[in-house]
Amino acid sequence: MDDDNKLILERKRKLDNLKEKVNPYPNIFEKNHNTLQLHSDYDNDDKELLSEKSKNISIAGRLLTIREMGNSIFADLHDEHGKIQIYIQPNTLDERSSLVLSNLDLGDIVGVNGILFKTKTNELTIKISEILLLAKSLRPLPEKFHGIADIEIKYRQRYLDLMINKDSRNLFKERSKIITTIRDHFIKHDFLEIETPMMHTIPGGALAKPFITHHNALDLDLFLRIAPELFLKRCIIGGFEKIFEINRSFRNEGLSVKHNPEFTMIEFYIAYQNYLFLMNFIEDIFETIKSSLKITDVLKYQGTKINIKKPFKRIKFYDALINYNNEINNKNMNDIKFLKNYSNDNGISLSDDNSLYLIQLDIFEKTVEKELIDPTFIIEYPTAVSPLARSLDNNPDVVERFELFIAGREIANGFSELNNPQEQAERFIKQSKLKHEEKMSHDKDFVKALEYGMPPTAGAGIGIDRLIMLLTDSSSIRDVLLFPLMKPKN
């Protein structure tokens, strides 16, 4: 029998001891404080004043350290907000509390009642008069539970990471605060939050490979949402003018430090505006986040300083392609043979289609993106790789589109929406014929909706997970997802 199993059996024995006289799993404990309140209210009081103000404290949490010192016991009780030291004199406890104390283990969840005081080292402490077991920890904590270094444990058993790592808890609190800040920004600007389906009959709204599922009752294959775009634009057609959705979307792509097949983004649409408005609006979102998080114009991400003060840089797609590739210029930029040779010489893998615009996009993704450290809007993409975006009035080969890059990663994508139903139908047909796996299906129902008329509209999506990575200095997307997708151990 291994050591862990021995420890589990020992803990189960203690649980059996408790069952004889107490309920080890009560359904409620009335607490009147948490650790944050205690430290906020009493840390600065001197011992005498604390003695005068001290009252019965009821608090609950998990025991993560227990220290015996002669006839006394000190322990640290942790809750969501932090920790507080507790002090126990076993000979002062009643029979029930004594039974609980003699059967405690690290990791047990307890409720305690007592009076505040400060130790000789001036540490705020609760002198316990009563201790109740609220849940027994039957499994021992990892050996180095004061800081899980094992990534496998951290991601697969996130509950352990949250249980013992305050920094992890704070990161996910920060995530929640960022999302709330973004939501409040949209509501403040009169955007309506709506919900759209997560199961689609046709994969659409973005260029990506979908996950396929099946509805048994209808005997119908369905696709998990790649993006909510086409449904959100149906709402604009229906008469809403400013809408947003914070959504979960799914793309059947590889795992990496910046990719998880299930991810969170916000998409928003506004009628009677264009892509220039969107870029200004996104800059304002960053200003709101900076104010909410109390951060400066300069972030430090993975050791690199990033200036997020607006206005952000704006560079045209083809200008960026030339600026960051010394051998590419206006003369050879549209020469497929040259671009293939250039890609081969520089180790750039190309898409199966080998069309001019996909080759240009592949080169851009491999050579330009990584250079875009400070916030940069790349604007005016090729029409061929932007099937839902409106073309420039003076150049049908280029669209009113942008992508925002920060720290070498795409953070946002937006454009003036194509609202010409005939042109949209033609674009869908061209896209559906591509060999490349990232293609778009011909959504006839959406074209039908467009035929009723959609006003001039601009829409954008912001990758929430990557944004939070940036703002929390997290190196991997898995660090900012509570439960990232992991390959089963078996």
HUPEWO-V423224 format. One record per residue. RES is the residue in one small letter. BURIAL is # if it has 16 or more other ideal C-beta (glycine too) atoms within 10 Angstrom, else .. Layout:
res:RES burial:BURIAL
res:RES burial:BURIAL
//
This chain:
res:m burial:.
res:d burial:.
res:d burial:.
res:d burial:.
res:n burial:.
res:k burial:.
res:l burial:.
res:i burial:.
res:l burial:.
res:e burial:.
res:r burial:#
res:k burial:.
res:r burial:.
res:k burial:#
res:l burial:#
res:d burial:.
res:n burial:.
res:l burial:#
res:k burial:.
res:e burial:.
res:k burial:.
res:v burial:#
res:n burial:.
res:p burial:#
res:y burial:.
res:p burial:.
res:n burial:.
res:i burial:.
res:f burial:.
res:e burial:.
res:k burial:.
res:n burial:.
res:h burial:#
res:n burial:#
res:t burial:#
res:l burial:.
res:q burial:.
res:l burial:#
res:h burial:.
res:s burial:.
res:d burial:.
res:y burial:#
res:d burial:.
res:n burial:.
res:d burial:#
res:d burial:.
res:k burial:.
res:e burial:.
res:l burial:.
res:l burial:#
res:s burial:.
res:e burial:.
res:k burial:.
res:s burial:#
res:k burial:.
res:n burial:.
res:i burial:#
res:s burial:#
res:i burial:#
res:a burial:#
res:g burial:#
res:r burial:#
res:l burial:#
res:l burial:#
res:t burial:.
res:i burial:#
res:r burial:.
res:e burial:.
res:m burial:.
res:g burial:.
res:n burial:.
res:s burial:.
res:i burial:#
res:f burial:#
res:a burial:#
res:d burial:#
res:l burial:#
res:h burial:#
res:d burial:#
res:e burial:.
res:h burial:#
res:g burial:#
res:k burial:#
res:i burial:#
res:q burial:#
res:i burial:#
res:y burial:#
res:i burial:#
res:q burial:.
res:p burial:.
res:n burial:.
res:t burial:.
res:l burial:#
res:d burial:.
res:e burial:.
res:r burial:.
res:s burial:#
res:s burial:.
res:l burial:#
res:v burial:#
res:l burial:#
res:s burial:.
res:n burial:#
res:l burial:#
res:d burial:#
res:l burial:.
res:g burial:#
res:d burial:#
res:i burial:#
res:v burial:#
res:g burial:#
res:v burial:#
res:n burial:#
res:g burial:#
res:i burial:#
res:l burial:#
res:f burial:#
res:k burial:#
res:t burial:.
res:k burial:.
res:t burial:.
res:n burial:.
res:e burial:.
res:l burial:#
res:t burial:#
res:i burial:#
res:k burial:#
res:i burial:#
res:s burial:#
res:e burial:.
res:i burial:#
res:l burial:#
res:l burial:#
res:l burial:#
res:a burial:.
res:k burial:#
res:s burial:#
res:l burial:#
res:r burial:.
res:p burial:#
res:l burial:#
res:p burial:#
res:e burial:.
res:k burial:.
res:f burial:#
res:h burial:.
res:g burial:.
res:i burial:#
res:a burial:.
res:d burial:.
res:i burial:.
res:e burial:.
res:i burial:.
res:k burial:#
res:y burial:#
res:r burial:#
res:q burial:.
res:r burial:#
res:y burial:.
res:l burial:#
res:d burial:#
res:l burial:#
res:m burial:#
res:i burial:#
res:n burial:#
res:k burial:.
res:d burial:.
res:s burial:#
res:r burial:#
res:n burial:.
res:l burial:#
res:f burial:#
res:k burial:.
res:e burial:.
res:r burial:#
res:s burial:.
res:k burial:.
res:i burial:#
res:i burial:#
res:t burial:.
res:t burial:#
res:i burial:#
res:r burial:.
res:d burial:.
res:h burial:#
res:f burial:#
res:i burial:.
res:k burial:.
res:h burial:.
res:d burial:.
res:f burial:#
res:l burial:.
res:e burial:.
res:i burial:.
res:e burial:.
res:t burial:#
res:p burial:.
res:m burial:.
res:m burial:.
res:h burial:#
res:t burial:.
res:i burial:#
res:p burial:#
res:g burial:#
res:g burial:#
res:a burial:#
res:l burial:#
res:a burial:#
res:k burial:#
res:p burial:#
res:f burial:.
res:i burial:.
res:t burial:.
res:h burial:.
res:h burial:.
res:n burial:.
res:a burial:.
res:l burial:.
res:d burial:.
res:l burial:.
res:d burial:.
res:l burial:#
res:f burial:#
res:l burial:#
res:r burial:#
res:i burial:#
res:a burial:#
res:p burial:#
res:e burial:#
res:l burial:#
res:f burial:#
res:l burial:#
res:k burial:#
res:r burial:#
res:c burial:#
res:i burial:#
res:i burial:#
res:g burial:.
res:g burial:.
res:f burial:#
res:e burial:#
res:k burial:#
res:i burial:#
res:f burial:#
res:e burial:#
res:i burial:#
res:n burial:#
res:r burial:.
res:s burial:#
res:f burial:#
res:r burial:#
res:n burial:.
res:e burial:.
res:g burial:.
res:l burial:.
res:s burial:.
res:v burial:.
res:k burial:#
res:h burial:.
res:n burial:#
res:p burial:#
res:e burial:.
res:f burial:#
res:t burial:#
res:m burial:#
res:i burial:#
res:e burial:#
res:f burial:#
res:y burial:#
res:i burial:#
res:a burial:#
res:y burial:.
res:q burial:#
res:n burial:#
res:y burial:#
res:l burial:.
res:f burial:.
res:l burial:#
res:m burial:#
res:n burial:.
res:f burial:#
res:i burial:#
res:e burial:#
res:d burial:.
res:i burial:#
res:f burial:#
res:e burial:.
res:t burial:.
res:i burial:#
res:k burial:#
res:s burial:.
res:s burial:.
res:l burial:.
res:k burial:.
res:i burial:.
res:t burial:.
res:d burial:.
res:v burial:.
res:l burial:#
res:k burial:.
res:y burial:#
res:q burial:.
res:g burial:.
res:t burial:.
res:k burial:.
res:i burial:#
res:n burial:.
res:i burial:#
res:k burial:.
res:k burial:.
res:p burial:.
res:f burial:#
res:k burial:.
res:r burial:.
res:i burial:#
res:k burial:.
res:f burial:#
res:y burial:#
res:d burial:.
res:a burial:#
res:l burial:#
res:i burial:#
res:n burial:.
res:y burial:#
res:n burial:#
res:n burial:.
res:e burial:.
res:i burial:#
res:n burial:.
res:n burial:.
res:k burial:.
res:n burial:.
res:m burial:#
res:n burial:.
res:d burial:.
res:i burial:.
res:k burial:.
res:f burial:.
res:l burial:#
res:k burial:.
res:n burial:.
res:y burial:#
res:s burial:#
res:n burial:.
res:d burial:.
res:n burial:.
res:g burial:.
res:i burial:#
res:s burial:.
res:l burial:#
res:s burial:#
res:d burial:.
res:d burial:.
res:n burial:.
res:s burial:#
res:l burial:.
res:y burial:#
res:l burial:#
res:i burial:#
res:q burial:#
res:l burial:#
res:d burial:#
res:i burial:#
res:f burial:#
res:e burial:.
res:k burial:#
res:t burial:#
res:v burial:#
res:e burial:#
res:k burial:.
res:e burial:.
res:l burial:#
res:i burial:#
res:d burial:#
res:p burial:#
res:t burial:#
res:f burial:#
res:i burial:#
res:i burial:#
res:e burial:#
res:y burial:#
res:p burial:#
res:t burial:#
res:a burial:#
res:v burial:#
res:s burial:#
res:p burial:#
res:l burial:#
res:a burial:#
res:r burial:#
res:s burial:#
res:l burial:.
res:d burial:.
res:n burial:.
res:n burial:.
res:p burial:.
res:d burial:.
res:v burial:#
res:v burial:#
res:e burial:#
res:r burial:#
res:f burial:#
res:e burial:#
res:l burial:#
res:f burial:#
res:i burial:#
res:a burial:#
res:g burial:.
res:r burial:#
res:e burial:#
res:i burial:#
res:a burial:#
res:n burial:#
res:g burial:#
res:f burial:#
res:s burial:#
res:e burial:#
res:l burial:#
res:n burial:#
res:n burial:.
res:p burial:#
res:q burial:.
res:e burial:#
res:q burial:#
res:a burial:#
res:e burial:.
res:r burial:#
res:f burial:#
res:i burial:.
res:k burial:.
res:q burial:#
res:s burial:.
res:k burial:.
res:l burial:#
res:k burial:.
res:h burial:.
res:e burial:.
res:e burial:#
res:k burial:#
res:m burial:#
res:s burial:.
res:h burial:#
res:d burial:#
res:k burial:.
res:d burial:.
res:f burial:#
res:v burial:#
res:k burial:.
res:a burial:#
res:l burial:#
res:e burial:.
res:y burial:.
res:g burial:.
res:m burial:#
res:p burial:.
res:p burial:.
res:t burial:#
res:a burial:#
res:g burial:#
res:a burial:#
res:g burial:#
res:i burial:#
res:g burial:#
res:i burial:#
res:d burial:#
res:r burial:#
res:l burial:#
res:i burial:#
res:m burial:#
res:l burial:#
res:l burial:#
res:t burial:#
res:d burial:.
res:s burial:#
res:s burial:.
res:s burial:.
res:i burial:#
res:r burial:#
res:d burial:#
res:v burial:#
res:l burial:#
res:l burial:.
res:f burial:.
res:p burial:#
res:l burial:.
res:m burial:.
res:k burial:.
res:p burial:.
res:k burial:.
res:n burial:.
//
